[in-house]
Amino acid sequence: MAAPIPFSEPPWLMGLPSAHYTDSHRKFQKAIRPFIQKHLLDHAIEWDKAETVPEHVWRDFTEANMLLPTLPAPLPVAWLKRLGIHELLGGLKVEDFDYMHSLIYADEMARSGLIGPPGSLTTGFAFGIPPILKFGDKQLQERVLPDLLTGKKRCCIAITEPDAGSDVANITTTAVKSSCGKYYIVNGTKKWITNGIWSDYSTMAVRTGSPGSGAAGLSLLVVPLKGCPGVSMRRLKVAGQVSAGTTYIELDDVKVPVENLVGVKGMGMRYIMTNFNHERLSVAISVTRQARVALSTAFEYVMKREAFGKPLMDQPVVRHRLAKAGALLESQWAWVEQFAYQMSRMPKDDADRELGGMTGLLKAQAGMILHECANTAVLLFGGNGYTRSGQGELVEMIYREVPGARIPGGSEDVLLDLAVRQLVKLYQAKTKALEAKAKI
């Protein structure tokens, strides 16, 4: 029996001490790993090549309540108990779930190294449902949450448009009230919408204000999709994560009841922003695990692959590449753990304010480190890393997913700039508060 390959697991799972994890976290990890391995990871490469995940996998996960850990912590305990859900796998009480459990779940779901298969299940659930939970009024929640939380129906988040990606304030999809006042009439297009093709509903960013109203004119609306008159959807072929169901949505005079407005008209931008901490941390965790899989797969390969009469690992240049990428990987993981720990100890409003910019930086750096680790793996695999079959097929697949880590969820350059602007804004606000306090 061989020891784990270096870099193949985070330090706390390699037997090293950590202050972040309790017995509850360790028990949860041991409970969910076999389920995820059996129902997802064992088939991830096969399903990603087929460009879709079978429908029964959605049922396998929802019937076991194994998509609930994609939601922000704390979980919606009152709702879950109303639906008869009191525990997650391993006996974890829903009220005890925190962001360290969330970290463990996201890391385990990405252990194949591919984001498409888990993303086909989790993305809409993780990011489409939370705004309804946090900001939706009672009647909207009563109509849609029971089916969404139990997986009877599916939801996606639809923000991005062909001409408005990271530039959310310039969304042009319109929602105008009908003459009778009972409906919003929605017109526009949404692009690169993960899980859209399978979704019954979309939590959608729409413009309810005038064309020049910017962020102040945005609202969130729960828009019916599958089978709804005026809605047409088609899948988009992207470089990686094809099995996640990236979708192009066209909306032509779609009638949506005014009761489907999420929260207050004109508050859409704020609602979207409060969703970003959870989204970007989730992405950073998964992407960091991808980097881990790429690097450890290369590490294992160069220990057995021979060239010039000796294993590649005996070449100093190979060890140098592994060392550089490994240092970046483990530094990133430590930062991911720190963020999850902080979010599990802070009220959400405080976390949104204090960590918002830095969570964007965390997500951006995860993409950069995935690029370094995937690039290292492909180079060390040589021709095998450039081939869509055989020994290097996994690292070749991961390499194609690098842009999917650096662009969606806020593109890298936008997030780098946002992080610093947010830090400046926070610094100025705190300085102003201290100066006001000193005058008292």
RAJOMO-V278257 format. One record per residue. RES is the residue in one letter. OMEGA is omega in radians with two decimals (NA if undefined). NEAR is the number of other ideal C-beta (glycine too) atoms within 12 Angstrom. Layout:
# RAJOMO-V278257
res: [RES & RES]
omega: [OMEGA & OMEGA]
near: [NEAR & NEAR]
This chain:
# RAJOMO-V278257
res: [M & A & A & P & I & P & F & S & E & P & P & W & L & M & G & L & P & S & A & H & Y & T & D & S & H & R & K & F & Q & K & A & I & R & P & F & I & Q & K & H & L & L & D & H & A & I & E & W & D & K & A & E & T & V & P & E & H & V & W & R & D & F & T & E & A & N & M & L & L & P & T & L & P & A & P & L & P & V & A & W & L & K & R & L & G & I & H & E & L & L & G & G & L & K & V & E & D & F & D & Y & M & H & S & L & I & Y & A & D & E & M & A & R & S & G & L & I & G & P & P & G & S & L & T & T & G & F & A & F & G & I & P & P & I & L & K & F & G & D & K & Q & L & Q & E & R & V & L & P & D & L & L & T & G & K & K & R & C & C & I & A & I & T & E & P & D & A & G & S & D & V & A & N & I & T & T & T & A & V & K & S & S & C & G & K & Y & Y & I & V & N & G & T & K & K & W & I & T & N & G & I & W & S & D & Y & S & T & M & A & V & R & T & G & S & P & G & S & G & A & A & G & L & S & L & L & V & V & P & L & K & G & C & P & G & V & S & M & R & R & L & K & V & A & G & Q & V & S & A & G & T & T & Y & I & E & L & D & D & V & K & V & P & V & E & N & L & V & G & V & K & G & M & G & M & R & Y & I & M & T & N & F & N & H & E & R & L & S & V & A & I & S & V & T & R & Q & A & R & V & A & L & S & T & A & F & E & Y & V & M & K & R & E & A & F & G & K & P & L & M & D & Q & P & V & V & R & H & R & L & A & K & A & G & A & L & L & E & S & Q & W & A & W & V & E & Q & F & A & Y & Q & M & S & R & M & P & K & D & D & A & D & R & E & L & G & G & M & T & G & L & L & K & A & Q & A & G & M & I & L & H & E & C & A & N & T & A & V & L & L & F & G & G & N & G & Y & T & R & S & G & Q & G & E & L & V & E & M & I & Y & R & E & V & P & G & A & R & I & P & G & G & S & E & D & V & L & L & D & L & A & V & R & Q & L & V & K & L & Y & Q & A & K & T & K & A & L & E & A & K & A & K & I]
omega: [-3.06 & 3.04 & 3.10 & 3.07 & 3.07 & -3.13 & -3.06 & 3.11 & 3.03 & -3.02 & -3.07 & 3.08 & 3.05 & 3.08 & -3.14 & -3.11 & 3.09 & 3.12 & -3.01 & -2.93 & 3.10 & 3.07 & 3.11 & 3.14 & -3.11 & 3.13 & 3.13 & 3.14 & -3.13 & -3.13 & -3.02 & -3.08 & -3.13 & 3.13 & -3.11 & 3.12 & -3.08 & -2.97 & -3.10 & -2.93 & -3.12 & -3.07 & -2.96 & -3.12 & 3.13 & -3.09 & 3.13 & 3.07 & 3.10 & 3.08 & 3.04 & 3.09 & -3.09 & -3.09 & -3.08 & 3.14 & 3.05 & 3.14 & 3.12 & -3.08 & -3.09 & 3.12 & 3.09 & -3.08 & -3.06 & 2.94 & 3.13 & 3.12 & 3.05 & -3.11 & 3.09 & 3.00 & -0.09 & 3.12 & 3.10 & -2.96 & -3.10 & 3.13 & -3.09 & -3.13 & 3.03 & -3.11 & 3.11 & -3.12 & -3.08 & -3.08 & 2.96 & 3.13 & -3.13 & 3.13 & 3.13 & 3.10 & -3.05 & -3.14 & -3.13 & -3.12 & 3.09 & -3.05 & 3.03 & 2.99 & 3.12 & 3.10 & -3.11 & -3.13 & -3.11 & 3.13 & -3.13 & -3.12 & -3.08 & -3.02 & 3.03 & -3.05 & -3.11 & -3.09 & -3.11 & -3.10 & 3.08 & -3.14 & 3.11 & -3.13 & -2.86 & -2.89 & -3.13 & 3.13 & -3.04 & -2.98 & 3.13 & -3.08 & -3.03 & 3.12 & 3.10 & 3.12 & -3.02 & -2.98 & -3.12 & 3.11 & -2.98 & -3.07 & 3.11 & 3.12 & -3.11 & -3.10 & -2.97 & -3.01 & -3.14 & 3.14 & -3.12 & -3.08 & 3.12 & 3.08 & 3.09 & 3.03 & -3.07 & -3.07 & 3.01 & 3.02 & -3.08 & 3.12 & -2.95 & 3.08 & -3.14 & -3.11 & 3.13 & 3.11 & 3.08 & 3.13 & -3.01 & -3.06 & -3.10 & 3.05 & -3.07 & 3.09 & -3.01 & 3.01 & -3.07 & -3.13 & 3.08 & -3.12 & 3.13 & 3.11 & -3.09 & -3.03 & 2.81 & 3.06 & -2.99 & 3.09 & 3.09 & -3.14 & 3.02 & -3.04 & 3.14 & -3.10 & -3.10 & -3.14 & -3.05 & -3.02 & -3.10 & -2.91 & 3.03 & -3.13 & 2.98 & 2.94 & -2.87 & 3.01 & -3.12 & 3.10 & 3.07 & 3.09 & -3.13 & -3.10 & -3.10 & -3.03 & 3.09 & -3.08 & -3.10 & -3.12 & -3.09 & 3.04 & 3.01 & -3.08 & 3.05 & -3.04 & 3.05 & -3.09 & -3.02 & 3.08 & -3.11 & 3.10 & 3.13 & 3.13 & 2.98 & -3.09 & 3.02 & -3.13 & 3.07 & 3.05 & 3.12 & -3.00 & 3.14 & 3.12 & -3.07 & -3.07 & -3.13 & 3.04 & 3.08 & -2.89 & 2.98 & -3.06 & 3.04 & -3.10 & -3.06 & -3.12 & 3.13 & -3.13 & -3.13 & 3.13 & -3.13 & 3.12 & 3.13 & 3.05 & 3.10 & 3.10 & -3.02 & 3.08 & 3.11 & -3.13 & -3.05 & -3.11 & 3.12 & -3.14 & 3.12 & -3.10 & -3.13 & 3.10 & -2.97 & 3.12 & -3.13 & -3.12 & -3.04 & 3.03 & 3.13 & 3.12 & -3.11 & 3.12 & -3.09 & -3.11 & 3.10 & 3.06 & 3.05 & 3.12 & 3.12 & -3.14 & -3.14 & -3.06 & -3.12 & 3.07 & 3.09 & 3.14 & -3.14 & -3.10 & -3.05 & 3.06 & -3.11 & -3.12 & -3.14 & 3.04 & -3.11 & 3.01 & 3.12 & 3.13 & 3.11 & -3.13 & 3.12 & 3.12 & -3.13 & -3.12 & 3.11 & 3.13 & 3.14 & 3.12 & 3.13 & -3.11 & -3.14 & -3.12 & -3.13 & 3.11 & 3.10 & -3.11 & -3.06 & 3.04 & 3.11 & -3.13 & 3.11 & 3.13 & 3.09 & 3.11 & 3.13 & 3.14 & -3.13 & 3.13 & 3.13 & -3.13 & 3.10 & -3.11 & -3.07 & 2.97 & -3.03 & -3.12 & 3.10 & -3.14 & 3.11 & -3.09 & -3.01 & -2.99 & -3.03 & -3.13 & -3.09 & 3.06 & 3.02 & 3.11 & 3.10 & 3.14 & -3.14 & -3.12 & 3.09 & 3.11 & 3.13 & -3.13 & 3.02 & 3.11 & -3.13 & -3.09 & 3.12 & 3.12 & 3.09 & -3.11 & -3.14 & -3.14 & -3.13 & 3.05 & 3.13 & -3.12 & 3.12 & 3.13 & -3.13 & -3.02 & -3.06 & 3.05 & 3.06 & -2.97 & -3.05 & -3.02 & -3.10 & -3.13 & 3.06 & 3.12 & 3.12 & -3.12 & 3.11 & -3.13 & -3.10 & 3.12 & 3.11 & 3.05 & -3.01 & -3.06 & -3.10 & 3.12 & -3.03 & -3.07 & -2.98 & -3.08 & 3.11 & -3.12 & 3.09 & 3.12 & -3.14 & -3.10 & -3.11 & 3.11 & 3.11 & 3.11 & 3.11 & -3.14 & 3.13 & 3.12 & -3.12 & 3.13 & -3.14 & 3.11 & 3.13 & 3.13 & 3.13 & 3.14 & 3.11 & 3.14 & -3.13 & -3.11 & -3.11 & NA]
near: [3 & 9 & 11 & 18 & 23 & 26 & 34 & 27 & 26 & 37 & 25 & 27 & 27 & 19 & 12 & 16 & 10 & 23 & 14 & 30 & 28 & 20 & 14 & 25 & 35 & 22 & 22 & 34 & 35 & 22 & 27 & 37 & 26 & 19 & 29 & 38 & 18 & 17 & 33 & 41 & 30 & 17 & 27 & 38 & 26 & 22 & 32 & 35 & 23 & 16 & 24 & 27 & 39 & 21 & 17 & 16 & 33 & 32 & 19 & 22 & 36 & 28 & 19 & 28 & 32 & 37 & 44 & 42 & 46 & 44 & 43 & 37 & 40 & 29 & 35 & 28 & 23 & 17 & 28 & 28 & 16 & 17 & 23 & 13 & 32 & 20 & 24 & 36 & 32 & 29 & 17 & 36 & 22 & 30 & 20 & 24 & 36 & 31 & 37 & 38 & 43 & 43 & 44 & 44 & 46 & 45 & 42 & 38 & 43 & 43 & 37 & 37 & 44 & 45 & 49 & 43 & 43 & 48 & 46 & 43 & 45 & 48 & 46 & 42 & 44 & 41 & 43 & 47 & 46 & 38 & 46 & 42 & 39 & 31 & 29 & 33 & 21 & 15 & 17 & 30 & 28 & 16 & 21 & 36 & 35 & 22 & 20 & 40 & 36 & 27 & 33 & 18 & 29 & 40 & 45 & 45 & 46 & 50 & 44 & 39 & 32 & 20 & 16 & 26 & 24 & 30 & 22 & 36 & 26 & 24 & 40 & 31 & 43 & 31 & 39 & 27 & 22 & 17 & 8 & 11 & 12 & 14 & 25 & 37 & 29 & 44 & 26 & 37 & 32 & 44 & 30 & 36 & 45 & 47 & 45 & 43 & 34 & 36 & 40 & 29 & 41 & 50 & 51 & 51 & 46 & 45 & 36 & 34 & 24 & 14 & 16 & 12 & 21 & 20 & 24 & 19 & 28 & 41 & 41 & 47 & 50 & 47 & 45 & 34 & 38 & 23 & 14 & 27 & 17 & 23 & 35 & 21 & 33 & 18 & 26 & 26 & 17 & 27 & 22 & 34 & 44 & 31 & 40 & 40 & 39 & 39 & 37 & 27 & 43 & 26 & 37 & 18 & 20 & 38 & 26 & 40 & 26 & 26 & 21 & 35 & 35 & 47 & 30 & 18 & 27 & 24 & 26 & 40 & 33 & 28 & 36 & 40 & 33 & 31 & 39 & 40 & 41 & 45 & 39 & 46 & 46 & 46 & 47 & 48 & 48 & 48 & 52 & 46 & 46 & 52 & 49 & 44 & 40 & 50 & 48 & 36 & 42 & 48 & 35 & 30 & 33 & 37 & 24 & 20 & 26 & 15 & 19 & 11 & 8 & 15 & 19 & 28 & 26 & 17 & 20 & 12 & 18 & 30 & 22 & 17 & 28 & 36 & 21 & 21 & 37 & 31 & 20 & 32 & 43 & 31 & 23 & 38 & 40 & 25 & 29 & 46 & 34 & 26 & 41 & 42 & 29 & 28 & 39 & 31 & 19 & 23 & 15 & 25 & 16 & 15 & 29 & 29 & 22 & 25 & 38 & 38 & 32 & 34 & 44 & 37 & 33 & 44 & 46 & 37 & 35 & 46 & 40 & 30 & 40 & 46 & 34 & 36 & 46 & 44 & 28 & 40 & 46 & 33 & 31 & 40 & 37 & 22 & 17 & 25 & 32 & 22 & 18 & 19 & 15 & 16 & 24 & 30 & 27 & 38 & 43 & 36 & 41 & 47 & 38 & 33 & 43 & 36 & 23 & 39 & 45 & 33 & 29 & 41 & 44 & 39 & 26 & 33 & 19 & 27 & 36 & 25 & 19 & 31 & 28 & 19 & 19 & 27 & 23 & 15 & 18 & 22 & 16 & 14 & 16 & 16 & 14 & 14 & 14 & 13 & 12 & 11 & 10 & 9 & 8 & 7]
